[in-house]
Amino acid sequence: MSGRRGPVGERELVGAEPTSGFRGLVGYVIDAWREGYCEMVLEVGPQHVNRSGVLHGGVVSTLIDASCGYAGCFCPDPDRVRKAVTLSLNTHFARAATGGTVRAIGRVKGGGRRIFFASAELVDARGDILALGDGSFRYFRGSEDPAGVPIDTRLTG
């Protein structure tokens, strides 16, 4: 995808092809991304359900973790990046999903220079809450600066 899309400040990553192997494997797409906020969507397929036919808890936790992490790692410069690692993650399951589209909405809630806290909700197409979660995340060295660090092309192609 070229150029910017959505509200001012959203990155080219919105709606783009996956930039990591795991994101590509799971298949979620970033639908909105700006400072302190991230929305991602997943079209639930047979590869996402457990043996009971409902969305696997690991997929639910992945979407909560990823939307929280991305919410804290927005960088407005397309040539730079911010990265963080999850320190803790809590997931609370409310309802089961068997198909359709699910949306994870992550928001930064606070933090300091190196650590931030975020929460997320996972909703179905009707907006019903499927799960809630929150976590704490630590920035990689250099990523605590909102300007981020240069993208390492050895890792991104």
N, C-alpha and C positions, 0 to 999 in steps of 0.2 A: 504494500500500500504506500503510496507516495503522498506527501503533504500532510497537513493536520486535519483532524476531524473532530467534531463535537465542540464543547465549550472551550474557550480560550485556555491554553495551557495543557491540553491533553496531548499525549505523545503519539507518535506514529505507530506505536505498538498496538493501539486500539484497533481491533478487527484484523490485525496482521497475522501472518503465519506464525506458528509457535517458534520461540527462540530458544527453547530448551527441550531436551529429549523427553523429560517427564511430562511437560505441558502437552507436547505432541501426543504422547502415549495416552494420557487421560482424555484429551480433546477439548478442554475448555478454551473459550475465547474471551479476551478482555473487551468489554463493551463500553466502559467508561473508566478513565483514569486521570486523576488530578491530585493536587496536594491534599493528603489526608484522606483520600477516598478512592475506592476501586470497586467496580462491578464486573463480574465475569459470568458468563452463561455456559451451560453445558446441555447439549441435547442428549438425554439419557438413552443409551443403547443397550443391547444385550450384554456387552462387555462390562457394563457398569453395575449390573445387578448381582445379588448374591443367590444362593441356591433356593431361597424363598421367593425370588422374583422381584425383590425390592432393591432400591438403590443401596449399594454396599456402604457400610459405615466408614470404610476407609476412603471412599470417594467423597463422602460428606465431609470428613475431617480434612481431606486434601483441599477442597474448595474453601473451607473456612480458613485454613492455614494460609493458602495462597492469596486470598482476597485481603486478609489482614496484612500480610507481608508486603504486597504490592501497595496497599494504602500508605504505608510508611516509607516507601522507597521511590516515590515519584521524583523525577528530575526533569525540569523543563528543557534542558539542552539535549537534543537528539544524539549528540556525539559523546555524551557522558552518561554515567549510570550510577545508581545507588544500590547497594546490596546489604542484606541482613540475614541473620540466622535466627531460627525459632529457639527460644529458651524454654518456653512452656506453652502448652496449648490445652484448653479445656473445650470439650464439645458436649452439648446437651441435645439429645435427639427428641423431637416432639412428634413427628408424623413420618410415615413411610411414603416414598414416591416409587411408582412402578414404571414411569415413562414420562414422556413430554420434555419440556424445558425446565431447568432449574436455574436460579440466579443467586449468586453469592454476592452480598454487599458488605464490604469491609470499610471500617472507619477508624482512624487513629483517635484515641481517647486522651493521650497524654504521654509524658515521658520526660527524659532528660537528654543530655548530649549524646550518650552512647546507646541508651535503651529506650524503646518506645512500647506503648501498650495500645492494642487495637482490639476491636470486637467485630463480629460479623453475624449476619443472619443468612440462612439459606431458605429461599422461598420457591414455591412452585409457580406455574403460570398464572394462577388466580391470586397470588400474593399471600397464600397461606404459609405460615412459618413451618418449615420442616425441621430446622435445627438452629441453635444459637451457639456461639462460641466466642472465646476471647483468648488472647495470648500476650506474651511478652517476647520482644525481639531485640537483638543486639546488632547494631550496624557493624559492618566490616570497616576496617581502618580506612579513613578517607570518606566513607559514605555518610558519616554523621553530618557532614557539610551538605546543605541542600543543593550545592552546585555539583555534587557527585565527583566521580573520578573518570578519567578517560576510559572508553570501552576497550577492553582487551580483545583485539581482533583474533588473537590465537584461539580464543574460546568461543567466539561467535561466528567465525567464518569469514 
